[in-house]
Amino acid sequence: MITLTDPPTLVAPTAAVRATYLVGEMADMKDRGASTEWLAVASRDFDAFVAERIGVRERWGVPSEVFWFVSGDFYLGSLVIRHRLIADQGGGHIGYHVVSPWQGQGHATEMLRQALVKVGALGISPALLTVSPVNHASRRVVEKNGGVPDGINHEGEQRFWVPTPASSSAPSPAVAV
Ligand SMILES: CC(C)(COP(=O)(O)OP(=O)(O)OC[C@H]1O[C@@H](n2cnc3c(N)ncnc32)[C@H](O)[C@@H]1OP(=O)(O)O)[C@@H](O)C(=O)NCCC(=O)NCCS
């Protein structure tokens, strides 16, 4: 196991982790049997690839921001924060993945914890997360961050309300977000 010397942190996408991003995502794509063609494009002009991902942008019709989870030179995973829910609330406020070489080491749990601080600072309280019923790892990540289940959505995903630091009281599905 590689020992990380710096605590991993959510940061804006950065070309400083080019090599570990490309290798980590390639390993993850191969493990999932997914195409790596987009990585060929990214590797040809990584600065442009990063530039397209920095800052708040319109994605899924709502303002959203991408972060990378980074420790020193190591890229561990990605996370997106939607500043508003899309119309049908699909996908919730936060989506994430940890690339396969770094899974099972608590990184997703910590990454979501840090994201909830950012989401709370946006005034979102509580945050909505949606998880496939067969994604036991992600369910644990959400539960360990205080997620409270609230039924299944139209996509068959389990909904969770997760408290953010801005919400000191227990999360309530009745809270408008
Ligand atoms: C889901 C995912 C983010 C978890 O990342 P991770 O860094 O491995 O998660 P953590 O190390 O923080 O582990 C969280 C919990 O999941 C459990 N877990 C990890 N892998 C697991 C697996 N394959 N099956 C069941 N539980 C698993 C861990 O044991 C831990 O629970 P515990 O504390 O009760 O032991 C990662 O597997 C991933 O990126 N998957 C693909 C994309 C995805 O599913 N994203 C989430 C969409 S909602």
The ligand as an SDF file (V2000), in Angstrom:
LIG
                    3D

 48 50  0  0  0  0  0  0  0  0999 V2000
  -18.4350    3.6490   -4.1260 C   0  0  0  0  0  0  0  0  0  0  0  0
  -16.9830    4.1250   -4.0190 C   0  0  0  0  0  0  0  0  0  0  0  0
  -16.9480    5.6290   -4.2420 C   0  0  0  0  0  0  0  0  0  0  0  0
  -16.4350    3.7780   -2.6370 C   0  0  0  0  0  0  0  0  0  0  0  0
  -15.1200    4.3170   -2.5540 O   0  0  0  0  0  0  0  0  0  0  0  0
  -14.0920    3.8270   -1.4240 P   0  0  0  0  0  0  0  0  0  0  0  0
  -13.0070    4.8470   -1.3500 O   0  0  0  0  0  0  0  0  0  0  0  0
  -13.6970    2.4350   -1.6980 O   0  0  0  0  0  0  0  0  0  0  0  0
  -15.0050    3.8760   -0.1180 O   0  0  0  0  0  0  0  0  0  0  0  0
  -14.4770    3.7990    1.3860 P   0  0  0  0  0  0  0  0  0  0  0  0
  -13.1080    3.1930    1.4070 O   0  0  0  0  0  0  0  0  0  0  0  0
  -14.6800    5.1300    1.9940 O   0  0  0  0  0  0  0  0  0  0  0  0
  -15.4400    2.7000    1.9870 O   0  0  0  0  0  0  0  0  0  0  0  0
  -16.7390    3.0010    2.3930 C   0  0  0  0  0  0  0  0  0  0  0  0
  -17.4340    1.7460    2.8500 C   0  0  0  0  0  0  0  0  0  0  0  0
  -17.7160    0.8980    1.7110 O   0  0  0  0  0  0  0  0  0  0  0  0
  -17.2860   -0.4230    2.0190 C   0  0  0  0  0  0  0  0  0  0  0  0
  -16.8940   -1.0420    0.7860 N   0  0  0  0  0  0  0  0  0  0  0  0
  -15.8600   -0.7150   -0.0150 C   0  0  0  0  0  0  0  0  0  0  0  0
  -15.8570   -1.5110   -1.1080 N   0  0  0  0  0  0  0  0  0  0  0  0
  -16.9230   -2.3370   -0.9730 C   0  0  0  0  0  0  0  0  0  0  0  0
  -17.4810   -3.3640   -1.7660 C   0  0  0  0  0  0  0  0  0  0  0  0
  -16.9180   -3.7010   -2.9440 N   0  0  0  0  0  0  0  0  0  0  0  0
  -18.6000   -4.0020   -1.3240 N   0  0  0  0  0  0  0  0  0  0  0  0
  -19.1780   -3.6590   -0.1660 C   0  0  0  0  0  0  0  0  0  0  0  0
  -18.7140   -2.6630    0.6430 N   0  0  0  0  0  0  0  0  0  0  0  0
  -17.5890   -2.0350    0.2280 C   0  0  0  0  0  0  0  0  0  0  0  0
  -16.1350   -0.2320    2.9740 C   0  0  0  0  0  0  0  0  0  0  0  0
  -15.9140   -1.4330    3.7120 O   0  0  0  0  0  0  0  0  0  0  0  0
  -16.6520    0.9000    3.8300 C   0  0  0  0  0  0  0  0  0  0  0  0
  -17.6180    0.4530    4.7500 O   0  0  0  0  0  0  0  0  0  0  0  0
  -17.2590    0.1060    6.2830 P   0  0  0  0  0  0  0  0  0  0  0  0
  -16.6480    1.3360    6.8700 O   0  0  0  0  0  0  0  0  0  0  0  0
  -18.5680   -0.2720    6.8620 O   0  0  0  0  0  0  0  0  0  0  0  0
  -16.2700   -1.0260    6.2470 O   0  0  0  0  0  0  0  0  0  0  0  0
  -16.0890    3.4430   -5.0920 C   0  0  0  0  0  0  0  0  0  0  0  0
  -16.2720    2.0440   -4.9820 O   0  0  0  0  0  0  0  0  0  0  0  0
  -16.4090    3.8710   -6.4980 C   0  0  0  0  0  0  0  0  0  0  0  0
  -15.8920    4.8910   -6.9510 O   0  0  0  0  0  0  0  0  0  0  0  0
  -17.2430    3.1340   -7.2030 N   0  0  0  0  0  0  0  0  0  0  0  0
  -17.6250    3.4500   -8.5830 C   0  0  0  0  0  0  0  0  0  0  0  0
  -18.4230    4.7430   -8.7190 C   0  0  0  0  0  0  0  0  0  0  0  0
  -19.5760    4.8300   -7.7480 C   0  0  0  0  0  0  0  0  0  0  0  0
  -20.2230    3.8410   -7.4450 O   0  0  0  0  0  0  0  0  0  0  0  0
  -19.8240    6.0510   -7.2750 N   0  0  0  0  0  0  0  0  0  0  0  0
  -20.9100    6.3290   -6.3360 C   0  0  0  0  0  0  0  0  0  0  0  0
  -22.1880    6.5510   -7.0860 C   0  0  0  0  0  0  0  0  0  0  0  0
  -23.5210    6.8520   -5.9380 S   0  0  0  0  0  0  0  0  0  0  0  0
  1  2  1  0
  2  3  1  0
  2  4  1  0
  2 36  1  0
  4  5  1  0
  5  6  1  0
  6  7  2  0
  6  8  1  0
  6  9  1  0
  9 10  1  0
 10 11  2  0
 10 12  1  0
 10 13  1  0
 13 14  1  0
 14 15  1  0
 15 16  1  0
 15 30  1  0
 16 17  1  0
 17 18  1  0
 17 28  1  0
 18 19  1  0
 18 27  1  0
 19 20  2  0
 20 21  1  0
 21 22  1  0
 21 27  2  0
 22 23  1  0
 22 24  2  0
 24 25  1  0
 25 26  2  0
 26 27  1  0
 28 29  1  0
 28 30  1  0
 30 31  1  0
 31 32  1  0
 32 33  2  0
 32 34  1  0
 32 35  1  0
 36 37  1  0
 36 38  1  0
 38 39  2  0
 38 40  1  0
 40 41  1  0
 41 42  1  0
 42 43  1  0
 43 44  2  0
 43 45  1  0
 45 46  1  0
 46 47  1  0
 47 48  1  0
M  END
$$$$
